Amino acid sequence: MMSSFTPVGRAWTFRKRRSHRCIQCATVTDEMSTVLAGLTPTVVPVDGADPELIAIGERYWAMAGFHPELGTPVWCEKTADIDTLGWGGPLYVIAAGGVRAVVDHTCPECQQQLSLTSRTALADLAKGERPVCVACTESLMSALQTLNDPKRRAKREAARARAAEQQALDTAAAAWRHTQREVMEDRYRLTFSETVPRASVREMIAALALLRYAPSTTPISAIGSWLDPLHPAQRETAQLLGTLVRADLIRIHPTTSVTLWSGNRPHSRPPSPRRTVIPTPYM
């Protein structure tokens, strides 16, 4: 019975010609380990490349070694996990725009040092195939010209400037909202006196009606959102609630939106009581 050996990555397959059954070796020979160790690419930044492209390229080509049984490359990150930061096009093109991954082999076309076009090219090289370099891959070079087009670069820089400006505005707005909320929590903190405030009969009846008809009391929701009005006259409702606030029977809740204040400033005049959220300390 005659046998033949066929290389498959770092492993070898033993094929019986009669049965055509394959038995894969469990380990890789030291010789194959040495060969594949020499296939680990050296990543070199492209002169004048955008720092973002260089960073993407370095992540794309970051290797953890080769599979101990299959002999295939093992990558530090999946391509789906690498953020292209808005650069359009396939990931291998974007990576090639920033770096060159070179190995100690020559290109079969130009006879220069082999620069890998993609992760697939390295896998092919590990299987014994001879891929061509970046410069000899016409489609990749054309894609790189598009990637580095000056007009496209200018659009990206303008987009970055707009994004940075918007981020600064968002950060300032968030800081302003945080400051407003701190002022609200300080001025309208939920602390009450143990002494029940003195109030007129009308004020007490109004407070009881507020509790009776409020959709919820923890806290009482904004009066203006009630399905059934507290008072048939909107103007009277606002005045009545203002009276209850001044009598300390109810208080403005610190979660009330700061946009209800005049001029959007919590330290200015109080908002309309119909639109505020209020707790009920004594009801």
N, C-alpha and C positions, 0 to 999 in steps of 0.2 A: 504494500500500500504506500503510495507516494504522498508526500505532504508539501505544502508551500506556506510561506509566512507573508503577511501583508501588514504594513504599519498602519495603525489607527491611533493618531494622537501620540500619547506616551505609552500606550499599551500595544500589544501585539495579538493578532488573531491566528489561531491555529486552525487550518481548514483541512478537513478530510475530503479528498476529491470524490469519494464514492458517496458518502452520506451528506456532504455539503453542510455539515454542522460546524458551528463556530464555538470555540471555547476561549473566553477572554481571560487573560492572565490577571491574577489578583493584585499583583504589584508590578511596578515599573522597574526596569533594569537601571543600574547605576549609570550606565552609558547614556540611556535616553534621558535620565534626569539631568545629566550634564548638558546635553544638547538643548533641552528645553529651557534650562536656566539661562542660557545665552540668548534666548528669544525675548527676554524681558526688555521692553523698549525704554530708551532714554528719551525723556520729554524735554524738548528745547523750545523756548519761547520764540516766536517769530518777531523779527526786528520791526519795531514801530506798531506792533499789534495793540489793540485796545486791551487795557488791563482786565476788563470783564471777560473778553474772549480767552485771554491767557488762563484766567481762573477756571473757566468752564472747561478748557482743554485739559488742564491738569487734573481736574476731577474725572473727566471722561477716560483718561488713560491711567488712572491710579489702579494698580494691580495688587492683588493679594497673593499671587503666585499661579501655579497650575494645579489642576485637579490631580490628586495622587494616583488615581486609577485610569481616568479618562484621558488625561493629558490635555484637557481644554483649559483656556485661560479662565481664571477666577478674578472677578472685578470687585473693587471695593464698594462701588455703588451701581445700582441698576440705572439704566439710561432714563427710565421714567422718573427717577428721584432727583435728577440733575436739572435745576432751574436754568432755563436759557435766558432769563432776564429780558425777555421781549425781543431777542434776536430771532428773526424769522428764518425758517429753513430747517433741514434735517440736523440732528445733533452732531453727526460726524463732520458735517460741513462747518458748523459753528466752531467745533473743536479745532479743525484744521485752520480756521481763521486766526487762532491764537497760538497754536503750538505745532511742532512736528514731533512725531513719535518715531524715532529711528532705531534700527536694530543692526546687528553686525552681519548684514547680508547685502547683496547688490541687487539692483533692479534689473530684471531680465531684458529690459528695453534700452535703457540709457547707461547701464553698467555703473551707475553711481550708487552711493549708499542708500539703502532702502528706507524710505519714509512711509510708514503705514498709512493707508487711507482711512481705515476704520477698524473697529474691533473684529469685525468679520475677517478682515485681511490677516490679522494676527492668528486667528483660529485656523485659517487656511494654511498659513505658513507652518503652523505646528503640525499640520497633517501631511506636510511634505510638498504642498503646492508652492508656486512661485508667483505671488501677486506683484503688480507693478507699483511704482512709487506714486506720490501725490502729483509730481510734475508731469508724469506720463499718463495721468488719468484726466482726459479732456473734460469730461462732465464735471468733475470736481473742481478743476481750475476755473471753469466757466461759472460755477456756483460761487466760488470765492471772489471772483470779480464783482458779481452782484452783491455779495455780502459787504464788500469794501468800497462800494460805489460812493463817491464823495457826496452826492445829493442825498443818498440814503443816510449817510453818516450825519449830515447836517440836520436831517429830520429827527434822528435819534437824539442828538444833542439838544435840540429844541424841546423834544418831548421830556427829556431828563430835567431840563430847567423848569418846565411847567410842573412836573411831578414834585420836584424839590420845593417849589413855591407853594404848591397845594399842601404838601406835608407840613411846611412851616405854618401855614394858616390853620390847618387842622390841629396842630400841636398848641398853637396860641388859643384857639377856640376851646380846646379841652381844658387848658389851664384856667381860662376865664370861667368856664362852667364849674370847675372844681372850686374856685374862689367863691363864686356865687353860692354854691351849695354850703360851703363852710359858714358863710354869713347867715344863710337861712337857718342852719342848725344852731348857730350861736344865738341869734335873735329870737327864734321861735322854738327854743328847746322845750321839750315836754316835761316841765316841772311845774307843780301846782302847790298852792298853799293848802295847809290842812284846814284852814278856816273857810267855811262856805261863804262866798261873797253875798252881800246884801243886794237884793234886786226887787224891782216892782212886781206886782201881780202880772202885769202885761208881759214883762220880760220872762217871768217864770213860765207863764202859759206858752209863750213863743218857744222857749227852750224845750218844754215838754212836747209840743207839737213837732219840733224838729226831730226829737228822738222817735216819736210815734210813727212818723211818715218817712223817715230816712231809709233808703234801700239797704244801707249798711251803717253800722255805728263804730267800726273799728278800722279807720276813722270814718266820719261822715263824709260821703263823697261830695264833689262839687255840686252845689244846689242847682246850678244851671243845667246840669245833666239829668235831673230827675224827670221821670215821665209825667208825674203829677206835680204841679207847682206848689210850693209852700204857701204862697200868697197869690191871690188872683192878679195883683198888680205888681209888675216886675220892679218898678221903682220902690214900692213899699217893701218888697223882699230884701232888696239891698240895704235899705235904711234899717230894717229890723235886725238883720244879721250884724250890721255894723254896731248897733246898740248892744247886742249880746256880746260881741267881742270886747267892746269898751267896758262892759259890766263884768268881764272876766268869767262869764258863764261858759263861753266857748273860746277856743283859741285857734289861730291859723296854724295849720300843720306844717312842719318844716319840709315836707315833700312837695308842697305846693310849687308849681312851676314859677321860676323867677321871671319868665317872660310876661307875667300878668302885672308886673309893676310898671309904673310910669317911667319911661326911658330905659326899661330893662335893668333897673338898679334896685336891689333889695333894700337899700337904705333910704329910698325915696318913699313917697306916700304909699300906704297899704293898697293891695289890689282890691278889686270888687269882691265882697264876700260871696257873691253868687258863684264865683268861679274858683273859689278856693276849697281845699280839703281841710276839714276842721275836726279836732278831737272834742270829746265831751267830758270834761273833768268832773262835773258835779251832777250829771243827769243820770 
